Structures are given as C-alpha cells and as structure tokens.
Amino acid sequence: MAKVVREELIKRLADGKFISGQVLAAETGVSRTAISKHIKVLTEMGLDIFSVQGKGYKLANPIQLLEQSVISQLLREHGAKNIVEVHNLIDSTNSYLMRRLPNNVTHGQVCIAEYQSSGRGRRGKQWISPFGSHLYLSMYWHLEQGLSAAMGISIVIGLAVSDVLKSEYDLDVQLKWPNDIYIQGKKLAGILVELEGQSVGPGNCVVGLGLNLNMPQLSASLIDQPWIDLQQAVNAPIDRNILAANLIATISKRLEQHHKFGLSPMLADWQRQDFFINKAVRLVTGENETRGICRGINASGALLLEVDGKQKPIYGGEVSLRSA
C-alpha cells in the first residue's frame, strides 16, 4: 500500500506545481498525516520537495519520469527488440534480473528504475541512487559459449556508453579499467557485471549501468570520490527516455559484436580512451599493492600491467586500479 501511495505522489508532483496535502490525501485515500510521512520518505529518497502553508507540496524542479511505452517505441525505431521494464521503486535492477534467472527472463531483457533502495557497485560498494536523477539500467545477456564468454564484457559496455555520449552530446569520455566511465577526470558512470552458471555449458550474465545525470546536493554529500554528472557537461536539457533507449540499443549492438568477433576489433577504440594508458598506477588487492605502468588491455579484457619492464595480464576480480 505504501509503495502505491508513494508512486502516486511522485506522479502528481512530477510537473513541479503546487498541490495541497488535502487533495493528495483525498486522491490516495489516506490521511494528511500519512501524506506528510510519505513526503518525508520521498525526500529521503532524493526528491527535493518543499511545503508552503496554504499551498501544499511542490518539487523544487520538475522531473521527467521514465516511460516504458516511450522507451519501447524508441527501441523499435532503432530496430531493437529488447523487452523493457520500468520500475519506480526497486531494491536493485541487477538483483531483480538475477532473481529471475534462468527461466523468467529473456535474452536482452532490460530493467530500468527511478530509484534503488539497495543499489550496488563493484566490491560490495553502495551505489547512491536518488529518485529520478540518474539512470539505473540492467540488461540480461545469455552466454551461449559459457561463462568464459563474459571476459571483457565490462569493456564492451564502457565502449557502448562512450558511443552514445559521443553521438548524442559530442562528448569525449575516458574509460577506466575495468568498469568506470570518466569525464574531465571525474567519475560519470559505473558498470557491474554479474554471472550465473556452471563452468561447463551455457551461462547467464547481468550487466548493470549507473549513469549520473543530475546529482542532487544531498546525494552528492554521500559520495566519497570525485564525481561529475552529465548535466554539468551538456548545456541542454537531457531527455532520459531517449538516452535510455539509445543506451539499450547501443549496448545490445556492442554485445552482439563481442559475441561474433570477440574483443579484438574493439581494442583500438579502448586504447584511445584509456584513462590510465602509459601512466604510473597502483593495483590494489585487499591489503596488497602493486605499482607499475598501465599498457592498456589485451583481447581478453585483462589489464596489461608493466612491472620492472615485463607485462603481465590482470584479469579483474576484487581489484582496484588507482593513480600512482
């Protein structure tokens, strides 16, 4: 019941106009006290709502809600056949698709959310997910050739996001191995790849993307690293539905390319945008640290780390790559 009421409040407030608590109570069938409590929860979720006595509640700025029908239509125009679900409130888009494996999800299916209560990044980190401010998107990809076919998939997703940002906004981004997307030396987006299956036979992969669009001030205070959002880099309104559709279509194309030809045809694209290429870096694994020179990646998506004049491939896992 609470979820239904909150979703209705969000719809009524989205246009940025005042609406009285009495009207909201009447339309949702709850008391004005309950409305006040729900508004408080929505504020904690990242919505900037203020109240004025005699006028009611109002969003500081209007928000464009994601619309499943609009995104699906745009995908058809791209020639893409992905099934798309849009959720207002969810724990995690990746978790949602992982729970549906293996029989309740189709190849290329996408889950997008306005808000994640338990958004996740790599190495168990929380992904700050304020309502309606960013894109939280996950896609299921069936691995016919087994889990080994997932090697390098985070590289593929990074390149797909770069493709879209270049074509739509003429932005040049930097890609940081294995899963981060940067603009102006600050983090714009992160990628989470999760696998399910046995060592032999087909496997399942869920790839998640969190992309900062318009960071609320309260949420920004919770982030412990330099960040940037797309709105800071683009001097025009960003249509979230169009961006979501473009990302889904382009990610699908890049994944198909990877399935047919592997990572080799994409290496040059990556090297041009590699954030650390030929720079001194630190590779941190738990309490251990290795220093060397980043020499790009190989055809398996492994980092090539040069230590004492010799290159060795690093295949991901619980590692962090940082500047030296």
Summary of the structure (lengths in Angstrom):
residues: 324
radius of gyration: 21.1
end to end distance: 51.4
largest distance: 72.3
contacts: 1034
relative contact order: 0.12
helix: 35%
strand: 29%
